[in-house]
Amino acid sequence: MEITHNRWAIIINPKSGKKKFRKQRKYLFETLKNNEVEFDYRVTRFAGHASKIASAFVEQGYKNIMILGGDGTTSEVINGIFSANIEKTDDLNIALIPRGTGNDWGRFWGLTADYKKSTEVFLKGKTQLIDVGKVEYDMEGKMEAHYFINSIGLGLDAAVVNLTHRLKEVVGSHSFLYSAALLMAVFSYRPHKLKIHSKEKTLSHGMFTMNIANGCYSGGGLKQNPYALPYDGLLDVMIARTPRFTDIVGALAYLFRGKLLKHPIIESFRTRELLIQCDKNALMEADGIIVHGFSPFKVKILPNAINMIVP
């Protein structure tokens, strides 16, 4: 089979979200065929499979990758593309038809769970160069890398993601789970020691939570970094210092109103790269996926890294 620059490779996660999968896939396939869009597709079968599929697709020569899934699937695809043995990525295109519960990455672009509207956006074909984040971390004396498209979090942020995954196993996928996990964990969580080095700022204090953002949404619509833009070549960094009980209550109110950066325990800045040193037992999450690695964490932005189909 000849792979043309117009042919699309579709990666489908049937377990993402709660929508009826067969109805959504049937509509998408029929619409693509009616509009003479050539495509091939693969369905994921296990966690991390989307990354392997994406890597194989681009190494075979595909230039266009469509994702039928949520934030986790999108993140896996990005990792597969940027870990692949290819010369460059800025001539590749990605498209998203959201079917996740959080949909934080799609939310920024106005891509909703209404798959018909998202399919219309795809057919119009408008592209935007976007940035991608990269974090390097220690793994038994060797540095390994993980890519992220939306944000990474440490401290409470990662602990809440970890708890959210555990709750999903019990009650299933629901958009409110992150907020529920946050309220369950926030009053019992203990801070970590933290050192940050960047061109713009050097910090050393207790870290309660931290979010480094390419996109502004996380946790199903919350804004920890409300001014983050995934095309400005910068990372937005938010750090919460060790709080008192009253600080936690106040910060939660600010967070749910989208005004977290105004709280006095919050420190924020923008940078292109930074080095984070913290306790070895501090968890890290990337796009809602727990990344198993250890401090130090080297985080940087890759500007104009790949094209995305946007409204």
C-alpha positions as CSV (number, residue, x, y, z in Angstrom):
1,M,0.0,0.0,0.0
2,E,1.3,3.4,-0.9
3,I,1.3,5.9,2.0
4,T,0.6,9.4,0.6
5,H,1.0,12.7,2.5
6,N,-2.8,13.0,2.5
7,R,-3.5,9.6,4.1
8,W,-4.5,9.6,7.8
9,A,-3.6,7.0,10.4
10,I,-6.3,6.8,13.1
11,I,-5.5,5.6,16.7
12,I,-8.7,4.6,18.6
13,N,-9.0,4.0,22.3
14,P,-12.4,2.2,22.8
15,K,-12.1,2.4,26.6
16,S,-11.7,6.2,26.7
17,G,-14.7,8.1,28.1
18,K,-18.3,6.9,28.4
19,K,-19.7,7.6,25.0
20,K,-21.0,4.7,22.8
21,F,-17.9,3.7,20.9
22,R,-19.5,1.8,17.9
23,K,-21.8,4.7,17.1
24,Q,-19.0,7.3,17.2
25,R,-16.6,5.2,15.1
26,K,-19.3,4.4,12.5
27,Y,-20.1,8.1,12.1
28,L,-16.5,9.0,11.8
29,F,-15.6,6.4,9.2
30,E,-18.7,7.1,7.1
31,T,-18.0,10.8,7.1
32,L,-14.3,10.4,6.2
33,K,-15.3,8.0,3.3
34,N,-18.0,10.4,2.1
35,N,-15.4,13.2,2.0
36,E,-12.8,11.0,0.2
37,V,-10.4,11.0,3.1
38,E,-8.1,8.0,2.9
39,F,-7.3,6.4,6.2
40,D,-6.0,3.3,8.1
41,Y,-6.7,2.7,11.7
42,R,-5.6,0.7,14.8
43,V,-7.4,0.1,18.0
44,T,-5.5,0.2,21.3
45,R,-5.6,-2.9,23.5
46,F,-3.7,-1.9,26.7
47,A,-2.2,1.0,28.5
48,G,0.7,2.5,26.5
49,H,-0.4,0.8,23.3
50,A,-1.2,4.1,21.6
51,S,2.4,5.2,22.0
52,K,3.6,2.1,20.2
53,I,1.1,2.4,17.4
54,A,1.9,6.1,16.8
55,S,5.6,5.4,16.7
56,A,5.1,2.6,14.2
57,F,2.8,4.8,12.0
58,V,5.2,7.7,11.7
59,E,8.2,5.5,11.1
60,Q,6.3,3.9,8.3
61,G,5.9,7.3,6.7
62,Y,2.5,8.6,7.8
63,K,2.4,12.3,8.2
64,N,-1.2,12.6,9.6
65,I,-2.3,11.1,12.9
66,M,-5.9,11.3,14.2
67,I,-6.7,10.5,17.8
68,L,-10.1,9.1,18.8
69,G,-9.6,9.2,22.6
70,G,-9.0,11.4,25.6
71,D,-6.1,13.2,27.2
72,G,-4.3,10.0,28.1
73,T,-4.5,8.7,24.6
74,T,-3.3,12.0,23.2
75,S,-0.4,12.0,25.5
76,E,0.6,8.5,24.6
77,V,0.4,9.4,20.9
78,I,2.7,12.4,21.4
79,N,5.2,10.2,23.3
80,G,5.1,7.7,20.4
81,I,5.7,10.4,17.8
82,F,8.5,12.2,19.6
83,S,10.3,9.0,20.6
84,A,10.1,7.6,17.1
85,N,13.1,7.3,14.8
86,I,12.2,10.1,12.4
87,E,14.1,13.2,11.4
88,K,11.6,15.9,12.3
89,T,8.1,16.4,13.6
90,D,7.1,19.9,12.5
91,D,5.9,18.5,9.2
92,L,3.4,16.1,10.9
93,N,-0.2,16.8,11.7
94,I,-2.4,15.6,14.6
95,A,-6.1,15.8,14.9
96,L,-8.3,15.0,17.9
97,I,-11.8,13.7,18.1
98,P,-12.3,13.7,21.9
99,R,-14.0,10.9,23.8
100,G,-12.4,11.2,27.2
101,T,-13.9,12.3,30.5
102,G,-11.6,15.2,31.3
103,N,-10.9,16.4,27.8
104,D,-8.6,19.2,29.1
105,W,-6.5,19.4,26.0
106,G,-9.5,19.5,23.7
107,R,-11.3,22.0,26.0
108,F,-8.6,24.6,25.3
109,W,-9.3,24.4,21.5
110,G,-13.1,24.2,21.8
111,L,-13.1,20.6,20.8
112,T,-16.0,19.2,22.7
113,A,-17.3,15.7,23.4
114,D,-19.7,16.3,20.5
115,Y,-17.9,14.1,18.0
116,K,-19.9,15.4,15.1
117,K,-18.7,19.0,15.7
118,S,-15.1,17.8,16.2
119,T,-15.3,15.9,12.9
120,E,-16.5,19.1,11.2
121,V,-13.4,20.9,12.6
122,F,-11.2,18.2,11.2
123,L,-12.7,18.4,7.7
124,K,-12.1,22.2,7.5
125,G,-8.4,21.3,8.0
126,K,-7.1,24.5,9.7
127,T,-3.7,23.9,11.2
128,Q,-1.7,25.5,14.1
129,L,1.9,24.8,15.1
130,I,1.9,23.9,18.8
131,D,4.5,23.5,21.4
132,V,5.3,20.2,23.2
133,G,6.9,19.7,26.6
134,K,9.7,17.3,27.5
135,V,10.8,16.1,30.9
136,E,13.9,14.2,31.6
137,Y,14.3,12.3,34.9
138,D,16.6,9.8,36.7
139,M,15.9,6.1,36.4
140,E,18.4,4.1,38.3
141,G,21.3,6.3,37.3
142,K,20.2,6.9,33.7
143,M,18.3,9.8,32.3
144,E,15.0,8.9,30.5
145,A,12.6,11.2,28.7
146,H,8.8,11.7,28.7
147,Y,6.9,14.1,26.5
148,F,3.7,16.0,27.4
149,I,1.3,18.1,25.5
150,N,-0.8,19.6,28.3
151,S,1.0,19.7,31.6
152,I,3.0,17.9,34.2
153,G,2.4,18.0,38.0
154,L,4.3,17.1,41.2
155,G,3.4,16.9,44.8
156,L,-0.3,17.1,45.5
157,D,-1.1,17.4,41.8
158,A,0.4,14.0,41.1
159,A,-1.0,12.4,44.3
160,V,-4.5,13.4,43.2
161,V,-4.0,12.0,39.7
162,N,-2.9,8.7,41.3
163,L,-6.0,8.7,43.6
164,T,-8.2,9.5,40.6
165,H,-7.0,6.4,38.8
166,R,-7.7,4.2,41.8
167,L,-11.2,5.7,42.1
168,K,-11.8,5.0,38.4
169,E,-11.2,1.3,39.1
170,V,-14.0,1.3,41.6
171,V,-16.7,3.7,40.3
172,G,-15.7,4.0,36.6
173,S,-14.8,7.1,34.6
174,H,-16.6,10.3,35.6
175,S,-15.7,14.0,35.0
176,F,-16.0,14.8,38.7
177,L,-13.5,12.3,39.9
178,Y,-10.5,14.6,39.9
179,S,-12.3,17.2,42.0
180,A,-13.5,14.4,44.4
181,A,-9.9,13.1,44.7
182,L,-8.6,16.6,45.3
183,L,-11.0,17.2,48.2
184,M,-10.1,13.7,49.6
185,A,-6.3,14.2,49.5
186,V,-5.7,17.9,50.1
187,F,-6.1,18.0,53.9
188,S,-3.9,14.9,54.5
189,Y,-1.1,15.5,52.0
190,R,2.4,16.3,53.3
191,P,4.7,18.7,51.4
192,H,8.1,17.9,49.9
193,K,11.3,19.8,49.9
194,L,12.0,21.6,46.6
195,K,14.7,23.4,44.7
196,I,14.1,25.0,41.4
197,H,16.7,26.5,39.0
198,S,15.8,28.5,35.9
199,K,17.1,31.5,34.0
200,E,14.2,33.5,35.5
201,K,14.0,32.2,39.0
202,T,15.8,30.2,41.7
203,L,13.6,28.8,44.6
204,S,14.2,26.6,47.6
205,H,11.3,25.9,50.0
206,G,8.6,23.4,50.8
207,M,6.4,22.3,47.9
208,F,2.8,21.4,48.5
209,T,1.9,21.1,44.8
210,M,3.3,22.2,41.4
211,N,2.0,22.4,37.9
212,I,4.0,23.1,34.8
213,A,1.7,23.9,31.9
214,N,1.6,24.1,28.1
215,G,-2.2,24.3,28.1
216,C,-4.3,26.0,30.8
217,Y,-6.8,23.3,31.8
218,S,-6.2,20.2,34.1
219,G,-8.3,18.0,36.2
220,G,-11.4,18.2,34.0
221,G,-11.6,21.9,33.5
222,L,-9.7,23.4,36.5
223,K,-7.2,26.2,35.8
224,Q,-4.0,25.9,37.8
225,N,-2.1,27.9,35.1
226,P,-4.9,30.0,33.6
227,Y,-2.7,32.0,31.2
228,A,-0.8,29.1,29.6
229,L,-0.8,29.1,25.8
230,P,0.4,26.0,23.8
231,Y,1.9,28.2,21.1
232,D,3.9,30.9,22.9
233,G,7.2,28.9,23.3
234,L,6.9,29.1,27.1
235,L,6.0,26.9,30.1
236,D,3.8,28.4,32.8
237,V,4.9,27.3,36.3
238,M,2.7,27.3,39.4
239,I,4.1,26.3,42.8
240,A,2.2,26.3,46.1
241,R,4.4,26.6,49.2
242,T,3.7,24.8,52.4
243,P,0.2,26.0,53.5
244,R,-1.7,26.4,56.7
245,F,-5.2,24.9,57.0
246,T,-6.8,28.2,56.2
247,D,-4.5,28.6,53.2
248,I,-5.8,25.3,51.8
249,V,-9.4,26.3,52.2
250,G,-8.8,29.7,50.5
251,A,-6.7,28.2,47.7
252,L,-9.4,25.7,46.9
253,A,-11.9,28.5,46.5
254,Y,-9.5,30.4,44.3
255,L,-8.8,27.3,42.2
256,F,-12.5,26.5,41.5
257,R,-13.0,30.1,40.5
258,G,-10.0,30.0,38.1
259,K,-8.0,32.6,40.1
260,L,-5.5,30.3,41.9
261,L,-2.5,32.5,41.0
262,K,-3.9,35.3,43.1
263,H,-3.5,33.4,46.4
264,P,-0.6,34.5,48.5
265,I,1.0,31.0,48.9
266,I,1.2,30.7,45.1
267,E,4.4,31.5,43.2
268,S,4.3,31.6,39.4
269,F,6.5,32.4,36.5
270,R,7.2,31.6,32.9
271,T,10.3,29.9,31.5
272,R,11.6,27.8,28.6
273,E,13.3,25.3,30.8
274,L,13.9,24.5,34.5
275,L,15.6,22.0,36.8
276,I,13.6,20.6,39.7
277,Q,15.2,18.8,42.6
278,C,12.9,17.3,45.2
279,D,12.5,14.3,47.5
280,K,13.0,10.9,45.8
281,N,9.5,9.8,46.8
282,A,7.7,12.8,45.1
283,L,5.3,11.5,42.4
284,M,5.2,13.1,39.0
285,E,2.3,13.0,36.5
286,A,2.2,14.1,32.9
287,D,-1.2,14.7,31.1
288,G,-2.9,12.7,33.8
289,I,-0.5,9.7,33.5
290,I,1.8,8.8,36.4
291,V,5.4,8.8,35.2
292,H,7.7,6.5,37.2
293,G,11.0,8.4,37.6
294,F,13.0,10.2,40.2
295,S,14.5,13.7,40.8
296,P,16.2,15.6,39.3
297,F,13.6,16.6,36.7
298,K,14.8,18.6,33.7
299,V,11.8,20.2,32.0
300,K,11.8,22.2,28.8
301,I,9.5,23.4,26.0
302,L,9.9,22.3,22.3
303,P,8.5,25.3,20.4
304,N,6.5,24.9,17.2
305,A,7.0,21.1,17.5
306,I,4.0,19.7,15.6
307,N,0.9,20.8,13.7
308,M,-2.6,20.3,15.1
309,I,-6.0,20.6,13.3
310,V,-7.8,23.3,15.2
311,P,-11.1,25.3,14.9
